[in-house]
């Protein structure tokens, strides 16, 4: 069932990489040499060129990245482009134009070296970056200024980051209460795709662009919880997860290996586990019904007894739900290896972080690891792809309605602190962490989180 007006698409930054064969023949390339690199096509070595206009040229053929490419992936030394092309017979009908059909097709190129693959993935990524969203938070700006009366939905062709930006943009509008009701769609085209995976997996479908697109076309909708993260006058709206400790360190610090593709997570996880960090700190929470015995009673003496208010004078959008200190009656003291808070089941296509999470149950799923032997932890991390980690005796897994994080220093090196990761972005960065030109949204200090049940709406494969 098609929508009566228009759905606006916001493209993403697609970051892809490669795991290459170390025995491949060496080839030294400069970045400018990407315009003529030898590749294998159907067993034949031929030059492949990427023009300034974004066209891939080889033999007698060309492919327009902007008009025809849906996305690309890496398998070994192969770079695979998923594309659509016009077709005289059969295929997919485009809108109301019955004279034009398209068909899906894959184009596979095999590069000859790690150097050439790394340069190509970087160049293609940079070109795709330039198509729609021009810079970080551009999608947020688009959502804040969008004339919502002209559209029936917003579709993010992306990983999870663009969806998060759109949600934050809608909730920072003066008309946030009506804007956030606009249905949001996600077509997986990034490295994470946790939201698309959660939606499609709930009905037994694989996480593919075609399944996600069909779900949007059918027009089924469902509610989505939104968590408000606040610190003083600052706020951020999250729909996926918050991490502090091991998971955040792996997710954020592995960025320097992004050219490796999804393998960067496994590669860096091994490094982090064998050089394990423990963090001082404390978490306080409002437990969901049935989980009231988790943690210990919280001593609220010295706390301000009343409502936690954020004075959003400069903001005209949604200020988030009220938080009452007296409600935070349970706590867990550090040190911690990892604290992971999830709104949806899947953190990525291969990470079933919170198997009991539901998109609109009004709760956040909390995964806490206080201590664990390194080899056991390594084994535990391999269980995340199917959710088995939550059954470990080293893991606390339960649901909360609201949450307070009081992050501290590293146990073994008090001169260093940590990273707070929200929806794949750095929310706060403590002293002694990696350097970045991006300014974090909040300081490395106490933050409050509360969830609004069903605040947003998403296109879904069925009326889940």
C-alpha positions in Angstrom: 0.0 0.0 0.0 1.6 3.2 -1.2 1.5 6.5 0.7 -0.7 9.2 -0.5 1.9 11.8 -0.9 5.7 11.5 -0.7 8.3 9.8 1.4 11.6 11.8 1.6 14.8 9.9 1.6 17.9 10.8 3.5 21.0 9.0 2.4 23.7 8.0 4.9 27.4 7.9 5.2 28.2 4.3 4.3 31.5 3.1 5.9 32.7 -0.1 4.4 36.1 -1.8 4.5 37.8 -5.1 3.8 39.5 -8.1 5.2 42.1 -9.0 2.7 44.3 -11.9 1.9 47.7 -11.3 3.4 49.4 -13.3 0.7 48.0 -11.0 -2.1 50.6 -9.6 -4.4 51.9 -6.2 -3.1 50.9 -3.1 -4.9 51.7 0.4 -3.8 49.1 3.0 -4.7 48.7 6.7 -4.0 45.2 8.0 -3.4 45.0 9.7 -6.8 45.8 6.3 -8.5 42.4 5.0 -7.6 41.2 6.3 -11.0 42.8 3.4 -12.8 43.2 0.3 -10.7 43.4 -3.3 -12.1 40.5 -5.5 -11.1 39.3 -9.0 -12.0 35.9 -9.2 -13.7 34.7 -12.6 -14.6 38.3 -13.9 -14.4 39.7 -11.1 -16.7 42.0 -8.4 -15.4 40.8 -5.0 -16.6 41.2 -1.3 -15.5 38.5 0.1 -13.3 38.1 3.8 -13.1 36.1 6.0 -10.6 35.5 9.4 -12.2 34.9 12.7 -10.4 31.3 12.5 -11.5 30.9 9.2 -9.5 30.9 6.8 -12.5 32.6 3.4 -12.4 34.1 2.6 -15.8 35.4 -0.8 -17.0 35.7 -2.3 -20.4 32.6 -1.1 -22.3 30.5 -0.6 -19.2 29.8 2.0 -16.6 27.8 2.3 -13.4 26.6 5.5 -11.8 27.0 5.5 -8.0 24.4 8.2 -7.4 21.7 6.9 -9.7 22.1 3.1 -9.8 24.1 1.9 -6.8 22.0 0.9 -3.7 25.1 0.0 -1.6 28.2 -2.0 -1.5 29.9 -4.6 0.6 33.3 -6.3 1.0 34.0 -10.0 0.9 37.7 -10.9 1.0 39.3 -9.1 -1.9 35.9 -8.6 -3.7 33.9 -5.4 -3.7 30.3 -6.0 -4.5 28.0 -3.3 -5.7 24.2 -3.8 -5.3 22.6 -1.8 -8.1 19.4 -1.3 -10.2 19.3 -0.9 -13.9 16.6 -0.2 -16.4 15.1 -3.3 -18.0 13.0 -3.6 -21.1 11.1 -6.6 -19.8 10.2 -7.7 -16.2 11.6 -6.2 -13.1 10.3 -3.6 -10.6 7.9 -0.9 -11.7 9.0 2.6 -10.8 6.1 4.6 -9.4 3.3 5.3 -11.9 5.6 5.2 -15.0 4.5 2.0 -16.6 7.0 2.4 -19.4 10.1 2.0 -17.1 11.0 -1.0 -15.1 14.2 -1.8 -13.2 15.9 -4.9 -12.1 18.3 -5.6 -9.3 21.8 -6.7 -10.2 25.2 -7.2 -8.4 28.5 -6.1 -9.8 31.6 -7.9 -8.4 35.1 -6.6 -8.7 38.1 -8.4 -7.3 41.0 -6.2 -6.3 44.6 -7.4 -6.3 45.9 -6.1 -3.0 45.1 -4.8 0.5 46.4 -1.3 -0.4 44.1 -1.0 -3.4 41.1 -2.3 -1.5 41.6 0.1 1.3 42.0 3.1 -1.0 39.0 2.1 -3.1 36.7 1.6 0.0 37.8 5.0 1.3 37.2 6.8 -2.1 33.8 5.2 -2.6 32.8 6.0 0.9 33.9 9.6 0.4 31.8 9.9 -2.7 28.7 8.4 -1.2 29.2 10.8 1.8 29.0 13.7 -0.6 25.6 12.8 -2.1 23.1 13.8 0.5 24.2 14.3 4.1 27.1 16.7 3.8 28.4 16.5 7.3 27.8 15.1 10.8 24.3 16.2 12.0 23.2 17.3 8.5 20.2 14.9 8.7 19.3 16.4 12.0 19.2 19.8 10.4 17.1 18.5 7.6 14.6 17.0 10.0 14.4 20.2 12.0 13.5 22.3 9.0 11.4 19.8 7.1 7.8 20.8 6.1 6.1 17.8 7.7 2.8 18.6 6.1 4.2 17.7 2.7 5.4 14.2 3.6 3.9 11.0 4.9 7.2 9.6 6.2 11.0 9.9 6.3 13.1 7.0 5.0 16.8 6.8 6.1 18.9 4.8 3.7 21.7 4.3 6.1 23.0 2.5 9.2 21.6 3.6 12.5 23.2 7.0 12.7 21.0 8.9 10.3 17.9 7.6 12.0 19.1 8.9 15.3 19.9 12.3 13.8 16.4 12.5 12.4 14.7 11.6 15.7 16.8 14.2 17.4 15.9 16.8 14.7 12.2 16.1 15.0 12.2 16.3 18.8 14.0 19.7 18.8 11.3 21.3 16.7 8.7 23.7 18.2 6.0 21.3 16.8 7.8 18.2 18.1 4.7 16.6 19.4 3.2 16.3 15.9 6.6 16.0 14.1 7.6 12.9 16.1 4.4 11.1 14.9 5.8 11.1 11.3 6.6 7.4 10.5 10.3 6.7 10.0 11.7 4.0 7.8 15.2 2.4 7.7 16.7 0.7 4.7 19.9 -1.0 5.9 22.9 0.4 4.1 25.5 0.9 6.8 27.8 -1.1 9.1 25.5 -1.3 12.1 21.8 -1.7 11.0 20.6 -2.6 14.5 17.2 -1.0 14.0 16.5 -2.6 10.6 17.7 -5.9 12.0 15.5 -5.7 15.0 12.4 -4.8 13.0 12.9 -7.5 10.3 14.1 -10.3 12.7 11.0 -9.8 14.8 9.0 -11.4 11.9 11.6 -13.8 10.8 12.9 -11.9 7.8 16.5 -11.4 6.9 18.0 -7.9 7.2 18.2 -6.8 3.5 17.4 -3.6 1.7 14.7 -5.3 -0.3 12.8 -6.6 2.7 13.1 -3.2 4.5 11.9 -1.4 1.4 8.9 -3.7 0.9 8.0 -3.1 4.6 8.0 0.6 4.0 5.9 0.3 0.8 3.3 -1.8 2.6 2.9 0.9 5.2 2.6 -1.1 8.4 3.6 1.0 11.4 4.5 0.4 15.1 5.5 2.5 18.1 9.1 2.9 19.1 10.4 3.9 22.6 12.7 6.9 22.8 15.1 7.4 25.7 15.9 11.0 26.8 19.5 11.4 28.0 20.0 14.5 30.0 22.8 16.4 31.8 22.1 19.9 33.0 20.9 21.8 30.0 22.0 19.2 27.5 19.9 16.4 26.2 20.1 13.7 23.6 17.4 11.4 22.3 18.4 7.8 21.9 16.6 4.9 20.1 19.2 2.2 20.2 21.7 1.9 23.0 24.1 3.4 25.5 27.4 1.8 26.4 30.2 2.5 28.9 33.2 0.4 29.5 34.3 -2.5 27.3 31.6 -2.3 24.6 31.9 1.5 24.2 35.7 1.2 24.0 35.5 -1.5 21.3 32.8 0.4 19.3 34.5 3.8 19.3 38.2 3.1 19.5 38.0 0.5 16.7 37.2 3.3 14.3 40.8 3.5 13.3 40.4 0.1 11.7 37.2 0.9 9.9 38.8 0.0 6.6 38.7 -3.6 7.8 34.9 -3.5 7.6 32.9 -5.5 10.3 36.0 -7.5 11.1 37.4 -4.4 13.0 35.1 -5.2 15.9 36.4 -8.7 16.4 40.0 -7.7 15.9 39.9 -4.8 18.4 37.8 -6.8 20.9 40.6 -9.3 21.3 43.0 -6.5 21.9 40.8 -4.9 24.5 40.0 -8.1 26.3 43.7 -9.0 26.8 44.4 -5.5 28.0 41.3 -5.2 30.0 40.1 -2.0 31.7 38.0 -1.8 34.8 36.1 1.3 35.6 35.1 2.8 38.9 31.6 4.2 39.1 28.0 3.6 40.1 24.7 3.0 38.4 21.3 3.7 39.9 18.0 2.7 38.4 14.2 2.3 38.6 13.7 -1.4 38.1 10.9 -2.7 35.9 8.3 -4.9 37.6 9.7 -8.3 38.4 13.3 -7.0 38.6 13.1 -5.1 41.9 15.6 -7.4 43.6 18.5 -6.6 41.3 21.3 -4.5 42.8 21.2 -3.1 46.3 19.0 -0.5 48.0 20.2 3.0 47.0 21.1 5.4 49.7 19.5 8.7 48.7 20.8 10.8 51.6 22.6 13.8 50.2 20.6 13.7 47.0 18.1 16.4 46.1 14.7 15.0 47.0 12.4 15.9 44.2 12.2 16.2 40.5 15.4 16.3 38.3 14.8 19.4 36.2 16.7 20.5 33.1 16.4 24.2 32.3 16.2 24.0 28.5 15.8 27.8 28.1 17.5 27.8 24.7 15.6 24.8 23.4 12.1 24.9 21.9 11.6 21.2 21.5 10.8 18.3 23.8 12.6 18.5 27.1 12.1 14.9 28.0 10.0 13.2 30.8 10.3 14.2 34.4 12.7 12.3 36.6 12.2 11.9 40.4 15.2 11.1 42.5 13.1 9.2 45.0 12.3 6.7 42.3 15.9 5.6 41.9 15.8 3.1 44.7 18.3 0.5 43.5 22.0 0.7 42.7 25.1 -1.3 41.7 28.6 -0.1 42.7 31.7 -0.6 40.5 34.2 -1.4 39.4 32.7 -2.5 36.1 33.9 -4.1 32.9 30.9 -3.0 30.9 27.5 -1.3 31.2 25.3 -1.7 28.2 21.7 -0.2 28.0 19.5 -1.3 25.1 16.2 -0.2 23.6 16.1 -2.8 20.8 17.3 -6.4 20.6 20.0 -6.0 18.0 23.0 -3.7 18.4 24.0 -4.6 14.8 23.3 -7.3 12.3 25.5 -9.8 14.2 25.0 -8.6 17.8 21.9 -9.8 19.6 22.8 -7.6 22.6 19.4 -7.7 24.4 17.3 -10.7 23.3 14.4 -9.8 25.5 14.2 -6.1 24.4 11.0 -4.9 22.8 10.6 -1.8 20.6 7.7 -0.4 22.6 7.5 -2.0 26.0 8.5 1.2 27.9 11.7 -0.3 29.3 15.4 -0.4 28.6 17.3 -3.7 28.9 20.4 -3.4 31.0 23.4 -5.7 30.5 26.1 -5.4 33.2 29.4 -7.2 33.6 31.3 -6.4 36.8 34.1 -9.0 36.6 35.0 -11.9 34.4 38.2 -13.9 33.7 39.7 -12.9 30.3 39.4 -16.2 28.6 35.8 -16.6 29.8 35.1 -13.0 28.6 36.5 -13.9 25.2 34.2 -16.8 25.0 31.3 -14.7 26.2 31.8 -12.1 23.4 31.5 -14.8 20.8 28.0 -15.5 22.2 26.7 -12.0 21.5 25.8 -12.9 17.9 23.0 -15.2 19.2 22.3 -13.6 22.6 23.8 -16.4 24.6 26.0 -13.9 26.7 23.0 -12.9 28.9 22.8 -16.4 30.3 26.3 -16.2 31.7 26.7 -16.1 35.6 29.1 -13.2 35.0 26.3 -11.1 33.4 23.4 -9.2 35.0 20.6 -8.8 32.6 17.3 -7.0 33.5 14.9 -4.2 32.6 14.8 -0.7 33.9 12.4 2.3 33.5 15.0 5.0 34.3 18.7 5.0 34.8 21.5 7.1 36.2 25.2 6.6 35.2 27.9 8.0 37.4 31.1 7.2 35.4 34.5 7.1 37.1 38.2 6.6 36.4 40.0 3.4 35.3 40.7 1.2 38.3 44.3 0.5 37.3 45.1 4.0 36.1 43.1 6.7 37.9 44.6 9.4 35.6 42.4 8.0 32.8 38.6 7.9 32.4 36.4 6.3 29.7 34.0 6.8 26.8 30.2 7.0 26.9 28.8 5.7 23.6 25.2 6.5 22.5 23.8 5.0 19.3 27.3 4.6 17.9 28.4 8.1 18.6 30.5 9.6 21.4 28.3 11.2 24.0 31.1 12.0 26.5 34.8 11.4 26.5 36.8 11.4 29.8 40.4 12.4 30.3 43.1 10.2 28.9 41.0 8.8 26.1 41.6 9.1 22.3 41.8 12.5 20.6 39.1 13.6 18.3 38.2 16.8 16.5 34.5 16.2 17.2 33.3 17.9 20.4 31.3 15.5 22.6 27.7 16.4 23.4 28.1 16.1 27.2 30.8 15.9 29.8 32.1 12.8 31.4 29.9 13.1 34.5 26.6 12.0 35.8 23.8 11.5 33.2 20.1 10.7 33.6 18.1 8.5 31.3 14.4 7.9 31.1 12.3 6.2 28.4 9.1 7.4 26.8 7.0 4.5 25.7 6.0 4.6 22.1 7.0 8.2 21.5 8.2 7.7 17.9 6.7 5.6 15.0 8.5 3.4 12.6 7.6 1.5 9.4 7.6 -2.2 10.2 7.3 -5.5 8.2 3.9 -6.0 9.9 1.8 -4.6 12.6 4.0 -6.2 15.3 
